[in-house]
Amino acid sequence: MSDSLAIAQSFAAMQASSTQQALQTEMLRQQAASDQAVVTLLQQGVDQMQATLPAGQGQSVDISA
C-alpha cells in the first residue's frame, strides 16, 4: 500500500513541476512579446523624431575621424 502511495505522490509532484514549468514558459513568452512591443514603440518614436528634424540631423556621426 505504501508503494502505491509513494508512486501517487511522485506522480503528483511531477505533474505539479510540469505545470509550473509550463506556466513559467508562458510567462517568459508573454514578457518577450511585451519587450518586443516596447522596442517597436521606441523605434517608431525614433523614426518620427528623425522625420521632424532638418535634413542631415539625427544621423550617426563618426567622431573618430
ABEGO torsion letter per residue (X at the ends): XAAAAAAAAAAAAAAAAAAAAAAAAAAAAAAAAAAAAAAAAAAAAAAAAAAABBBGBGBBBBAAX
